[in-house]
């Protein structure tokens, strides 16, 4: 009997095939399959094709369970760009793939932990809504952290 | 292959990802990042975040635990930390004990510490040296709680009711427990008359949800933090006169691969 295949569709309408027993590592997909059977296209309207390709690559890994921790760490390490990691974390959250989400968030945290405030804002595309006075007040308050 | 009815993904906002990222940052970065924007500040100061982060650093990820030796000087009260890794010294900006005549510092839990001013009716202050936040606790009704040399306070955390508590004993054998949630003290009823705490028993030790302290004479009293029941454990007969010290440790079997370090506490 051939293995069942699912098709996932990215935001930009690209189709990706994946074997069902691998796809159900995603709790979201597992629940969908349980609810109304498989054999159709699962649209993922918030995941772009580049990110979905990464997720599929992760789900297709052939690791023994005990090597999984190291694998997922290496997997996110090799994709060390913050925008990519943020997309990956969001996709992993949507699809409920906890290990991947945790690893991606951990990597982002590691990358930004020594950033200056300006660097953080730039990396995460955040607008500074504080006045210089407010910022100075907080800096003074937590002087020894700076 | 037919496209089946539209599947709706759970509506999750990008803030959840942000929350997960921030909860994985070391405390020092978090203090700085309060400045990033208003949303981050409200995130980082929420009780939910504090709990998530604490859970993470104490149980899952201990890499960012900055082991520090806190260095108290009691006359006049002064405070410094020494980083165990690089030996660097630091002083917090906010030091709530500055005006005090004499300071007695006790243990610390989850980054919080307690300090007590020992002059007359003292203040007990709960303090977070990293953030500088502190709280002066309400006073026990029984003034014997602060009479020297009885004073010994043990700060501990109970996860079952998510509360910080302080245990103290008086010279006449009463045990009092303070709860941070209610900011109040209550007396513990003990049926173990013979093992009332020993005056000046400063050796409190916490292990596996049980607090061990010295009772009258050569006894050790164990307080189960969940049930708040007191029990007594037998101690070996005394070796002559003098004080005994109490230290509760968990012993591990020697690691054959590391002969230099035969015992790890």
Interface residues (C-beta under 8 A of the other chain):
Chain A: X7 X28 X32 X36 X39 X40 X41 X42 X43 X44 X45 X46 X86 X89 X90 X93 X94 X101 X102 X105 X106 X108 X109 X112 X113 X114 X117 X120 X121 X124 X126 X127 X128 X129 X130 X135 X138 X139 X140 X141 X142 X143 X144 X145 X146
Chain B: X1 X2 X3 X4 X5 X6 X7 X9 X10 X12 X14 X16 X17 X18 X20 X21 X22 X24 X25 X26 X28 X29 X31 X32 X33 X34 X35 X36 X37 X38 X40 X41 X90 X91 X92 X93 X130 X131 X132
